């Protein structure tokens, strides 16, 4: 099982999205305020139905959140293309004049956030359908840049016939997809053992296009710490066994960094004499 980490946003992009998960004109947002991106998932509630003559709930109901959540982004600069995406505007390039019309615009945005690399991997979070309203986050004042604050309501998009909120994909540092299809691994069959040693034979086959890089055995449980003759081989012999139940695990790592494991149980009963 892999562990994926997202730490900080390195790049933000936006496009025009819709409820079908279709996005057009992805462009990078180049005028972000530092540390201005926040997202909130609204949680539902649990409430118990308690009859008048009872002290404990008869049943519990789940009330989903009214909205899937919100996302906010701050823009430190007001570039004409950004303003046109967020407001109803008329841009006169010849005189560098931007006219913001009185009619408020609700921008149907898609937002894609790419994290900084952690352990050679990045996380990409994509919201496909956001109703975004824009305001000013601070006043026009000395030594303060006027900034825009985009607040968007995250709306569901259609995915395989179901409502979805966002996607999160993990990629390599260069952006290539990670194939997380696990290897096929078997630690062997559970066995009853009458001696103080036992040969363990595991099998491991990587998913298509990948190879097995490493494998190693570890003891999960048992009445004593067993010895191992070849802990980094598929074929391994454990020794020093005494009466009781032991569990050993084989852990396999493939060329995409995907870790897969399987366990085997040994029940040891050594005859006396």
N, C-alpha and C positions, 0 to 999 in steps of 0.2 A: 504494500500500500504506500502510495507516495504522499509526501508532505509538501504542499504548495504554500508559498508565502507571497503576500502583496505588501510592499512597503513604499509608500510615496508614489505620486504621479509624476512621470517624466515627460509625458506627451499627452495632450488632449486634442481631440479632433471633433468637429461637428459637421452634420449634414442635415438634409431634410428627410424626416422619417414619417412613417404612417403606421396605422394599426395592423398592417400586414407584414411588418418587419422588413419592408423594402426601403433602402436608403439610397439617396442620390447625392452627388456633389460633396463627397467627403473632403474637408480641408482642415489643415492644422490651425488651432487657435494659438496665435503667436503673441497675444497681449494679455496673458493671464496675470492676475495679481498673485504673488507668492502665497502659498498655503491657503488659497481661497476656495478650493473645491471641497464641499461637504455633501454627504448624502445621508438620508434618513429613511429607514424602513419603519413604517407605522405598524406597531404590533396590535394584534387582536386581544380580546379579553376572554377570560373564563368566568362564568357565573353559575353558582349552584342554585337550583330551584328547591326551596325549603318549604314544605307544607306548614300551615299555621300551627299544627299540634305536634310538630317534630322538631328535633334539634339538629339533625344532620340533613344534608342535601339529598333529595330523592334522585335527582340526576343533574348533570352539569352540561351547560350549553356553551358553545364556542361562538363568539361574535367576531367576525373578521374585521380587519381595519377598514375604515371608510375609503382610504386611498392607498395604493401600493407604496407610496413614499414620495419624497421630494429630493431634489438635487439643487445646489446653489453653486454658482461660479461667479467670480469677480473679474472684470476686465479693467486693466489699468489704463489702456489707451482706447480711443474711440476712432478706429479706422473706418473709412466709408463702407467697406465691404461688410464689416461686422455690424455696423449700424443698419445697413440695408437688410441684413438677415434678421435683425431683432425689432426693427421699427418700420412703420410705413414712411418711407423717405423718398425725397427727390434729390439726386446728387448732380450738381453742376460742376463738372471737372474743370471747365475753363476758368471758373472763378473760385474753385475750391470751396463751394458753398453747399452745405447740407441742410435741406429743409425737412424737418420732422413734422409729419402731418398729424392732425389732431386725433384721427381715428386710431385707436389702440390696436396694435397687432399682437395676436397670439401666435408665436412662432412654433410650428411643429418640428421640433428639433430631434435629431439623433445625436447622442454623445458617446464617444469612444475614448476610454481612458487607458493608457498604457503605463504600467508601473516601471519603476527603476528595477534593474536586474538584482535578484537575490539568488546566490548559489548558481549563477548562470542561467536563470530563468526569469521570465517576465509574466505578469498577469495582464490580460486585456479584458476590461469590463465594457460591455456595449449596452446602452439603453437605446431602444429603437424608436420609442414614441414618447415624446415629452411635450407637454403644453407649457411653454415658457413665457413668462412675463418679465419685463425688464424695468428696473428703476435705477435711481442714482444712489450710490452707497455713501457718499459724503458730499459736503457742500463745496462750493467754489471758494477756497480760502487760501491765504498766503502759505506757501510751502507745502500745499496739499494738492495732489493731482485729483481732478474730478474722475470718478470711477463709476462703472456700471455694475449693478448687481443683478444677475439673472437668477430667478427662482423658477424652477420648473416642477410641475406635477408629473410624476412618472405614471404613465398609463400602460395598460396591458397591450401587448401585440400578439398576433395569432401565430402559434407554433404547433404544427402537426395537429391542428384542430383544437388546441387548448390555449387558454390565456397564459401568457408568460410575461415576466417583468424585465429581465435582463439576461444576458449570457456572460459567462466568465470563462475565458480560455487561457490556458497556460502554454507558453511557447518558449523556445530556446532564446538565448540572448539576442541572436540575429533575426528573430522573428519567425523562424521555421516552426511548424507545428510539432508538438510532442505526441508520439504514438504511445498512449497509455494502455494499450492492449497487453494484459499480463501474460507471462510465460505459463505454460502448463507444467505444474510441479507436483510431484508426489513423493512423500517421505517414506512410502512403503506401507504395508499393512500392520495393524496392531498385532502384537504377538505375546504369547506366554513364554517365559524364559526360565530354564532350570539351571543355568550356569551363571557365573559372575561376569561373563563377557557376551556380547552380542554384536553381530555384523549388521550394519545398517546400509541399505542401498536405496538411494533416491534416484529419481529421473527428473529431467528438466528439459523442456523444449521451448525455445523462444518463439514469439509470434512472428508471422511472416515479415521478412525484411530486417529482422533484428537477430542479434546473437547473445548468448549467455556470456557475461563478463566474469562474474565471480559467484561463488557459492560457499556457504559455511554453515556448520552445524552449531547449535547452541542447546544447552539443557534448560528446559522450562521449569521442571519440577522433579522431585524425587527425594527419597530418604537420605541419600548421600550425594556428594559431588562426584560424578563419574569421570573417568579418564577417557580421552579420545585419541586414537592413533592418527587420524587424518581429518581434522575438523574442517579443512577447506576443500575437501573432495566430496563428490557425490557418494563414493563408497567409503564408509567410516566404520570403525569398530569402537564400541564403548566398553569400558571395563570398570572393575571395582564395584559391581552391582551387588546389592544385598536385597533381602526380601522387601517387597513393596512395589509401588507403582511409579514408573518414571515416564516423563514426556520429553521427547527431543524434537527440535524443529530444524528444518533445513530452510535457509533463506537464500534466495537467488536474485541477482541483479543483472538486468539486461543492458544492451548497448544504448538504450534511450533513458537509462536511469530509473527504470520501473522495477520496483522490488516486489517479489512474490514469495510466499512461504507456505509450508505445509508441515503438519506435526504427526508424530507417530507415538503410540503409547506402548510401553513394555510393562507387563505384569510379571514380576520376578518372584519365584518360589523355589529356592534351592533345597533339594532334599538333604536331610541330615545324614551324617556319616559319609 
